[in-house]
Amino acid sequence: MEIDAEQLTPVLNRMPPVQGQPARPTDVLPSWSSVLAVVAHPDDESFGLGAILDKFAAAGSAVSVLCLTQGEASTLHGVSADLAPLRAAEMRGAARTLGVSSVVLRDYPDGHLSTISPRTLQAEVAEEIEQRGARGVIVFDPSGVSGHPDHGAASAAGLAAAATLDLPVLAWTIPRSVAQQLNEEFDAGFVGHGPAAIDLTIYVDRDRQRSASLVHASQAIPTSVLWRRLELLGNAEHLRWLRRPDTRARTDGQGDTAAASAPTNWAGMRVDYRSGDRFDIAIRDHLVTVDQPLDLGGDDLGPTPTELFVAGLATCVAFYARRYLRRHKLDANGLAVEASYRLGSAPARVSDIDICVHLPFELPPARRDGLLAVAGHCTVHNSITHPPRIDITLANQDCR
């Protein structure tokens, strides 16, 4: 199937005009000597990341792409036994157009990437990072941008692997206004972000991205939402830091060394209302139901938000206690943590929490103090004793 730009002209002409322009591009990409893009499907490197990878390559970066599936589940042209090798060949041709130096395709199931063990996918990415000597990783936004669950699984694997190797991670996203426009026009499921959640807005030249996309002839059909998205984005692409680069200690000019700022690693979850007092919380690949007791008008289908708060602290203490025992080669079987709490008023809050750690054996005094010190510095406890900034906004404002 051959597609050229002239075939797309009448399609684009029938589309509504662009509603406003993207933010003015002002930022530049990091100067990574080698960058690894982690994607789910052949064509993601062109349809999504094409202009960004082209810009990295033009700046002298060695650009590699790890694709976790072979895209065999595409139904655009019916089921074909030869679809996987066809799409692999298209991807390699598109990568050459973009200046990508290395392409690796794995054969995890297209459309079911989220069913694969996260550790398995993380190991795949970590191996490729080390093989290519990557200094940074780029992925799709954790939302998947288009809403495809495979995108989210690939991004999670890229982020997890980069975290273990202490590498920075950039995520490609689109502005919320563009996502809304695409969803209205195509009944799609795009997810975007407001200006406050976008860290870099960069100028791009889309010529090679469009050429690379056309190489994916089995997918880049004239009616694809891709072309409208590129039109709406104009000459700008938008990125978020999932793991910021380490900031080295700097000298302030007086010979004194200023402390480096810590990386900012954002994670997220989503809460959806279901019925009555029931809400479902999506946390990575896990679903937690929250409800109220029967005597408070709920159906008691899950713990309350307040109970989850205390449970988070108790579980975090247990996790750190178990880690302490493992470090000292002590058996954690039988480890348990009990938590009790009391509610206060003015304002309504949890006012008191007692945590009791149960061990299956006696520890010497020095070890007891050490375990309690470690458990007392778990992430949740630190977040309570050093309260985080909390910003609550409406979705039509600048939400992250």
C-alpha positions in Angstrom: 0.0 0.0 0.0 1.6 3.3 -1.2 0.7 6.6 0.5 2.1 10.0 -0.3 1.5 13.5 1.0 -0.8 14.4 -1.9 -3.3 11.8 -0.8 -3.5 13.5 2.6 -4.2 17.0 1.3 -8.0 16.5 0.8 -8.3 14.8 4.1 -6.7 17.7 6.0 -8.7 20.3 4.0 -11.9 18.8 5.4 -10.8 19.1 9.0 -11.7 22.0 11.2 -9.1 24.7 11.6 -6.6 24.7 14.4 -8.0 26.3 17.6 -5.2 28.3 18.9 -1.4 27.7 18.7 0.8 25.7 21.0 2.9 27.4 23.6 5.8 29.3 22.0 8.8 26.9 21.8 11.6 28.1 24.0 13.4 25.1 25.4 16.1 22.8 24.1 16.6 19.0 24.5 19.2 17.7 26.9 22.6 17.1 25.4 22.7 13.3 25.9 25.4 11.6 23.9 23.2 8.5 23.7 19.4 8.3 24.1 17.1 5.3 24.2 13.5 5.5 23.2 11.2 2.8 24.7 8.0 2.2 22.7 5.3 -0.4 22.5 4.6 -0.7 18.8 6.3 -0.2 15.4 5.3 3.3 14.3 5.3 4.7 17.8 8.9 5.9 17.2 7.6 7.9 14.1 4.0 8.8 14.8 4.7 9.9 18.4 8.4 10.5 18.9 9.5 11.1 15.3 10.2 14.8 15.5 11.9 14.5 18.9 14.2 11.6 17.9 15.0 13.5 14.7 16.1 16.5 16.7 18.2 14.4 19.1 19.9 12.8 16.1 20.5 16.2 14.4 22.2 17.4 17.6 24.6 14.5 17.4 23.1 12.1 19.9 23.2 8.3 19.2 19.5 7.4 19.1 18.3 3.9 19.8 14.8 2.5 19.9 13.6 -0.5 21.8 10.1 -1.7 20.6 8.5 -4.3 22.9 5.9 -5.7 20.4 5.9 -6.3 16.7 2.5 -4.7 16.1 0.9 -8.0 14.9 -2.5 -7.2 16.3 -3.2 -4.2 14.0 -6.6 -4.6 12.3 -6.3 -1.7 9.8 -6.0 -4.1 6.9 -7.4 -7.3 8.3 -5.5 -10.2 9.9 -2.3 -11.1 8.0 0.2 -13.8 8.9 2.9 -11.6 7.4 2.0 -8.5 9.4 4.7 -8.7 12.0 7.7 -9.0 9.6 6.0 -6.3 7.4 5.8 -3.9 10.3 9.3 -4.7 11.4 10.6 -3.8 8.0 8.6 -0.6 8.0 10.0 0.4 11.4 13.6 -0.1 10.3 13.0 2.0 7.2 11.3 4.7 9.2 14.2 4.7 11.8 16.7 5.2 9.0 14.7 8.3 7.9 14.9 9.7 11.4 18.6 9.1 11.9 18.1 6.3 14.4 21.2 4.2 14.7 19.8 1.1 16.4 16.4 -0.6 16.4 15.6 -3.6 18.5 12.2 -5.3 18.3 10.9 -7.8 20.9 7.9 -10.1 20.4 5.8 -9.5 23.5 2.1 -9.8 22.6 0.7 -6.7 20.9 -2.4 -5.4 22.8 -1.5 -7.4 25.9 1.8 -5.8 27.0 0.3 -4.9 30.4 -0.2 -8.7 31.2 3.6 -9.2 31.0 5.5 -9.1 34.3 6.7 -5.5 34.9 10.1 -7.0 36.1 10.5 -8.8 32.8 9.9 -5.7 30.8 12.1 -3.6 33.1 14.9 -6.1 32.6 14.6 -5.9 28.8 14.9 -2.1 29.0 17.8 -2.1 31.5 19.7 -4.5 29.2 19.3 -2.3 26.2 20.3 0.8 28.2 23.5 -0.8 29.2 24.1 -2.2 25.8 23.7 1.2 24.1 25.4 3.2 26.9 22.3 5.5 27.0 22.6 8.6 29.1 18.9 9.3 29.0 15.6 7.6 28.2 12.5 8.9 26.4 9.0 7.3 26.6 5.4 8.2 26.1 3.6 9.9 28.9 2.5 7.4 31.6 -1.1 8.1 30.4 -0.2 6.5 27.1 -1.1 9.8 25.3 -3.6 8.0 23.1 -4.9 5.9 25.9 -3.5 2.6 24.6 -2.6 0.4 27.6 0.5 -0.9 25.8 1.9 2.6 25.8 1.6 2.9 29.5 3.2 -0.5 30.1 6.2 0.4 27.9 6.6 3.7 29.6 6.5 2.1 33.1 9.2 -0.4 32.0 11.4 2.5 30.7 10.9 4.5 33.9 11.6 1.6 36.2 14.8 0.5 34.4 16.1 4.1 34.3 15.4 4.4 38.0 17.5 1.4 38.8 20.4 2.8 36.7 19.9 6.4 38.0 19.2 7.9 34.6 16.9 10.8 33.6 13.6 10.1 31.8 11.7 12.4 29.5 8.1 11.7 28.6 6.3 12.9 25.4 2.9 14.4 26.0 0.5 16.7 24.2 -1.3 19.8 25.5 -4.7 19.2 27.1 -6.3 21.5 24.5 -5.0 19.4 21.6 -6.2 16.2 23.3 -9.7 17.6 23.8 -9.8 18.7 20.1 -8.8 15.3 18.9 -11.3 13.5 21.2 -14.1 15.7 19.9 -13.2 15.2 16.3 -12.4 11.5 16.3 -14.2 10.2 19.5 -10.7 9.2 20.7 -9.2 8.7 24.1 -6.2 11.1 24.1 -4.9 12.4 27.4 -3.0 15.7 27.6 -1.6 18.1 30.2 -1.9 21.7 31.2 1.0 24.2 31.0 2.0 23.7 34.6 2.7 20.0 34.0 4.7 20.5 30.8 8.4 21.0 31.4 9.8 21.5 27.9 8.2 22.9 24.8 10.6 22.6 21.9 10.7 23.7 18.3 10.7 20.9 15.8 10.9 20.4 12.0 8.4 17.7 11.0 9.6 17.0 7.5 11.5 13.8 8.4 8.8 12.8 10.9 6.2 12.9 8.1 8.5 11.0 5.7 9.2 8.4 8.4 5.4 8.0 9.1 4.7 7.4 5.4 7.2 4.5 5.5 4.7 2.8 7.9 2.4 2.3 4.9 0.3 -0.4 6.6 -0.7 2.1 9.3 -0.4 5.7 8.0 -3.7 5.7 6.2 -5.1 9.1 5.0 -7.9 9.0 7.6 -5.5 8.4 10.5 -5.8 10.8 13.5 -2.0 11.1 13.2 -2.2 13.8 10.5 -4.6 15.9 12.4 -2.5 15.6 15.6 0.6 16.8 13.8 -1.4 19.7 12.3 -2.7 20.8 15.7 0.7 20.5 17.3 2.3 22.7 14.6 6.1 23.1 15.1 6.1 22.3 18.8 6.5 19.2 20.9 5.9 18.9 24.6 7.8 16.9 27.2 7.6 16.2 30.9 10.4 15.1 33.2 9.6 11.8 34.9 13.1 11.6 36.4 15.1 14.8 36.2 18.9 14.8 35.6 21.0 14.8 38.7 22.1 18.4 39.5 25.8 18.3 40.4 27.1 20.4 43.3 27.9 23.9 42.0 30.2 26.7 43.2 28.6 30.0 44.0 31.6 32.1 43.0 32.8 32.6 46.5 34.4 29.1 46.6 31.5 27.6 48.6 29.7 24.6 47.3 25.9 24.8 47.1 23.9 21.7 47.7 22.5 20.1 44.5 18.7 19.9 44.2 17.3 16.4 44.3 15.6 14.9 41.2 11.8 15.4 41.0 10.1 12.1 40.2 6.4 12.4 39.7 4.1 9.4 39.8 0.3 9.3 39.6 -2.9 7.5 40.0 -6.6 8.0 39.1 -9.8 7.9 41.1 -13.1 7.2 39.3 -16.5 7.6 40.9 -18.7 4.4 40.5 -21.8 4.6 42.6 -23.0 5.5 46.1 -19.9 6.1 48.1 -17.8 3.8 46.0 -14.7 5.0 44.1 -12.1 2.9 42.2 -8.4 3.9 42.4 -6.2 2.8 39.5 -2.6 2.6 40.8 -0.3 1.3 38.0 -1.8 -2.1 37.1 -3.8 -2.4 40.4 -7.4 -1.5 41.2 -8.3 -0.6 44.7 -12.0 0.0 45.7 -12.8 2.6 48.3 -16.2 2.7 50.1 -17.8 3.7 53.4 -19.2 1.3 56.1 -22.8 0.3 56.0 -23.7 2.5 59.0 -22.3 5.5 57.2 -24.4 4.9 54.1 -21.9 3.0 52.0 -21.9 -0.6 50.8 -18.6 -1.5 52.6 -17.0 -2.8 49.4 -13.6 -1.5 50.4 -11.6 0.5 53.0 -12.3 4.2 53.5 -9.8 6.8 52.3 -8.8 7.4 55.9 -8.1 3.7 56.5 -6.0 3.6 53.3 -4.0 6.5 54.7 -3.2 4.7 57.9 -2.7 1.4 56.0 -0.2 3.2 53.8 1.9 4.2 56.8 1.7 0.7 58.5 2.6 -1.0 55.2 5.5 1.3 54.6 6.9 0.6 58.1 6.5 -3.1 57.4 8.4 -2.8 54.1 11.3 -0.9 55.7 11.4 -3.3 58.6 11.6 -6.3 56.3 14.3 -4.5 54.3 16.3 -4.0 57.5 15.9 -7.7 58.4 17.0 -8.8 54.9 20.1 -6.5 55.1 21.1 -8.2 58.3 20.3 -11.7 56.9 17.4 -12.2 59.4 14.3 -14.2 58.5 11.3 -12.0 58.0 8.7 -14.8 58.1 6.2 -13.9 60.8 6.9 -10.2 60.6 3.7 -8.2 61.2 2.7 -4.6 61.9 -0.4 -3.4 63.7 -1.7 0.1 63.5 -4.4 1.9 65.5 -5.5 5.4 65.1 -7.8 8.1 66.5 -9.7 10.8 64.7 -9.6 14.4 65.7 -11.7 17.4 64.8 -11.3 21.1 63.9 -10.2 20.2 61.3 -11.3 16.6 60.7 -8.1 14.6 60.6 -6.3 11.6 61.9 -4.9 12.9 65.2 -3.0 9.9 66.7 -1.5 6.8 65.2 0.2 4.0 67.1 2.3 1.5 65.2 3.5 -1.8 66.7 6.0 -4.0 64.9 5.8 -7.7 65.7 8.9 -9.8 65.1 9.1 -13.6 65.2 12.2 -13.5 67.4 13.9 -11.4 69.9 16.4 -8.8 68.7 19.3 -7.5 70.8 18.9 -3.9 72.0 21.3 -2.5 69.4 19.4 -4.2 66.6 16.0 -3.1 68.0 17.0 0.5 67.9 18.4 0.1 64.4 15.2 -1.4 63.1 13.0 1.2 64.7 15.2 4.0 63.3 15.0 2.5 59.8 11.2 1.9 60.0 10.7 5.5 61.4 12.2 6.9 58.2 10.0 5.1 55.7 8.7 7.3 52.9 5.2 7.6 54.2 6.3 8.5 57.7 8.8 11.1 56.3 5.9 12.5 54.2 3.8 13.0 57.4 6.6 14.6 59.5 7.7 16.7 56.5 4.4 17.6 54.9 4.3 17.8 51.1 3.0 20.7 49.2 -0.6 19.9 48.1 -2.2 21.7 45.3 -5.9 20.9 44.5 -7.3 22.3 41.3 -10.2 21.7 38.9 -9.5 19.8 35.7 -10.0 22.8 33.5 -7.2 24.5 35.3 -3.5 23.5 35.3 -3.6 20.0 36.7 -0.5 17.8 36.5 
